[in-house]
């Protein structure tokens, strides 16, 4: 199985029963980064990706962020990481990543 060479990671506030945290609302990204494959395996056992101040271990089978550091620190409680797969050099203006954490190639 070939691993994607890059992803876009989106940090979003999580949904809560009492509303949002006031930092952009549920589902709206408050920060994003494009991370590229490093060729290394992280401590979680998944491929490591790095870029724009983020280092992440991502499970390519489920498109799940298994470990994440932002500017060298773990993310705060109440934030969630989502990913959108990027498709190599043709990903540019007008050809960006798909929104949401999952893809459907049907």
C-alpha positions in Angstrom: 0.0 0.0 0.0 1.3 3.4 -1.0 1.1 6.1 1.6 0.0 9.6 0.6 2.9 12.1 0.5 1.1 15.0 2.1 -2.0 15.9 4.0 -3.6 19.1 5.2 -4.3 19.0 8.9 -7.1 21.1 10.2 -7.4 22.0 13.9 -11.1 22.5 14.8 -13.0 23.0 18.1 -14.9 19.9 19.1 -18.7 19.9 19.4 -20.0 20.2 23.0 -23.5 20.1 24.4 -23.3 23.7 25.7 -22.1 25.2 22.4 -18.7 26.1 21.1 -15.6 27.5 22.8 -15.9 30.8 21.0 -12.7 30.2 19.0 -14.2 29.8 15.5 -17.2 27.5 16.1 -17.6 23.8 15.7 -16.3 22.6 12.4 -14.4 25.7 11.4 -10.6 25.3 11.3 -8.8 27.7 13.6 -5.4 26.6 12.2 -4.3 24.5 9.3 -1.0 23.1 8.0 0.2 21.1 5.0 2.5 18.3 6.2 4.7 16.2 4.0 5.9 12.6 4.6 9.3 12.4 6.4 10.0 8.8 5.5 10.2 8.0 9.3 7.8 6.1 11.5 6.6 7.8 14.6 6.4 6.4 18.1 2.8 5.4 17.4 4.0 3.1 14.7 2.4 5.1 11.9 4.1 7.2 9.1 5.3 10.6 10.3 4.5 13.9 8.5 5.9 17.3 9.2 5.4 20.9 8.0 4.1 24.4 8.9 4.9 23.9 12.7 3.1 20.6 12.9 4.4 17.0 13.3 1.9 14.2 13.0 1.7 10.4 12.9 -1.1 9.5 10.5 -2.7 6.2 9.9 -3.0 6.1 6.1 -5.6 3.3 6.1 -8.2 5.3 8.2 -6.9 8.8 7.7 -6.7 9.3 11.4 -4.2 11.6 13.2 -2.7 9.3 15.8 -0.2 11.7 17.3 0.2 15.5 16.9 2.5 18.2 18.0 1.8 21.9 17.1 4.8 24.2 17.5 6.4 21.5 19.7 3.4 21.0 22.1 0.4 18.8 22.3 -2.9 20.4 21.3 -5.2 21.8 24.0 -8.3 19.9 25.2 -11.3 20.9 23.2 -9.5 20.9 19.9 -9.6 18.1 17.3 -7.4 17.3 14.3 -9.0 16.5 11.0 -7.1 15.7 7.8 -7.7 16.1 4.1 -5.5 14.1 1.7 -3.5 16.1 -0.8 -2.7 14.6 -4.2 0.9 15.6 -5.0 2.1 18.5 -7.2 -1.2 18.9 -9.0 -2.7 20.1 -5.7 -2.7 23.9 -6.1 -5.2 26.7 -6.4 -8.4 25.2 -7.6 -7.2 21.6 -7.0 -6.9 21.7 -3.2 -7.6 18.9 -0.7 -11.0 17.5 -0.1 -12.8 18.8 2.9 -13.5 16.6 5.8 -11.6 13.7 7.4 -12.7 11.0 4.9 -12.6 10.5 1.2 -15.0 8.6 -1.1 -13.4 7.5 -4.4 -16.6 6.1 -5.8 
